[in-house]
Amino acid sequence: MLGKFEEPLIKTVAQYFRRRGYRVVSHTTLNLAYRNVLSDVDLLVIKDDVVAAIEVKSSRDSLRRGSFQASKLSNYVDYVFIATDQKIRDWDNSVAGLLLVNEDEVVLAKQGPRFSTRPSFQSLFALQHKCLSRMLGAGSTANYLNKYETARRVDSLGDDDVLKECVKEIVTCSGQCASDCPIWDFTNCDRPSNSKQAEGPRSKRGNL
């Protein structure tokens, strides 16, 4: 649960990203089957095809937990930042970028890396079974597979970039599966395949 010291920081950081054209969602969870895989995300910011998660830590908090959460988020988003009002001299975190907050001012002290690696099997298995089945497509036998086998088949799909884009679409969707699925026929999206020519899903950001 957020304390009284984090809430003002979250509002300041949210305004920083809104002024730069990002859609901002605060105090949210990713659309996963197992919510204990990741704790709540303080801020999720979305612009075009970029998704970033921000962990907010006040001067009274330890940054260690934020760093641990950042590494777990790397399978689902493009960037992770830790925002804090602590006085940081050296930032040696190889996963998360750093945002320094001073009253109403936010400074990007360090840009974190963009996560371009293929989502791990564990991160795919944390998705809902119906989402994994839809990634395999309507013509597949996914409806007859258990979740482990479905995740294994998704993990064998060929294009790393397209797979990551699909995962981003899933974890930021609204969960209105019957009418607003970002990877199903409702939007005529191409799904990942073993072909390097497969196109990514059409962006449907803002559904959280």
Phi, psi and omega in degrees: 000138181285142178264178183292342182276333181278327187302314177298325179294319180298317180297320180293316180292322178299317178295323178302316181281325177298321179295340179260015172087013179272146166278134186239129175237126182252155176050060186236168173238151176282154181282085180237157178289325183244102185291342179282354177296320179225140173283176180303146177265128182297312178218134172241123182241136188225132176210123184055238182257016181256129177237127179231142176249141183233124174260127184255127181229125178280176179294348179266358183257160170272138178280352185296317181294323177297323179292322179294317178297323181299317181294327179286330181285343188299337178284344190244343183229175180271323182221154170230136176235148167251125179252131184208156172258012175289154177274106184252123177266311181239130180239105184251019178287122183273356184254315188252144169281172185233128174244123180259129184248128177227099185057248182262009183251139176237132180238129174282099183280326178208131176278124178281168180287150171277130183279109182247003182284156179295137176303140181288162177300320181298321180290326176292318181295336178285347176287163177291147182301318182296328178290318177298318180298320181290332176294331178281338174101160185294330183275002182272177177263023187301326183295343182257004183259150171285171188295319180300315181292323177297315179296323179297319180290321176297321181296338181271356180296151197280323192263112183299315184295317181293321178298317179297319179296320178297317179298318177298319178299319184292310187288344178254012182275169186277348183082007177274077194291335185281341186223349188220037180282127183284350184238010184250184186295344182300332179244008179054040180280143170283141179260164176298149177215182176280359179268134178290351182272356182298140179265155180286165179292151178293137183292131174226054182291164177088017183264358181293000000 
